[in-house]
Amino acid sequence: MNNIVNDYDLFIFDLDDTLVKTEKYHYEAWLKTLRNNVDPNFYFDYNTFCSIFHSNKEDNIKNYLKNVLIVENVENVIKEKVTIYLNLIHKNKDKIKLIDGVLELLINIINVNKKFVIVSNSTKSNVDFFCDLFPILNKCSKKYYSEILHYKKPSPKCYINVIDDFPSNKIIGFEDSITGIHSMSNVQEIDTVFINNKDYFHYHYITQNYNIKLIIENYNIL
């Protein structure tokens, strides 16, 4: 772990399932939202959810809601999901954990006066919730969230913004999904680390089609 901390000036982290183990709550929130708005018996398993809602295509979720599920008020449905998700994570806050090894990595980054930032498609309220739940996250140099991102992942422009904000830094970034990997790995200045396991639906596609510096299941192996 010391080697990687010494080799870089800036560390970029996605939030969900990269810093905190939360993607299953997004899945549960979408299930409840779609049962409220599409069909009371709506169901897909977690892998199917990842196959659809994690994508390297722009506006994939909106297109799925509008064109496949024939949802009329897409923006309202997305807002409802955000509310349901916030309720879920507040209800389960005692169960939510940091990804294995990331606390030690963040401590090392801070101790050697390096910087880290958080870049998430989530809302500010989501990001702030986790930063309050795990105070070490508040030691980041900057938080990027949906309200300030003109172009969200899978667009690489959110990571180009980071490059502009922190010029002349040697940068490494961590992402867990195809959406984030597509965004980050298309920015040449960032060494991209894919953090997930082989059960992830898009795992093999990512490892075969993107320029990845390192593949890990958690931070303990660094």
PyMOL commands that set and color helices and strands:
alter all, ss='L'
color gray80, all
select helices_A, chain A and resi 2-7+23-37+46-53+60-68+74-91+102-111+124-133+135-139+146-148+157-165+178-185+203-209+219-221
alter helices_A, ss='H'
color red, helices_A
select strands_A, chain A and resi 10-13+115-119+142-144+171-175+190-195+214-216
alter strands_A, ss='S'
color yellow, strands_A
deselect
rebuild
show_as cartoon
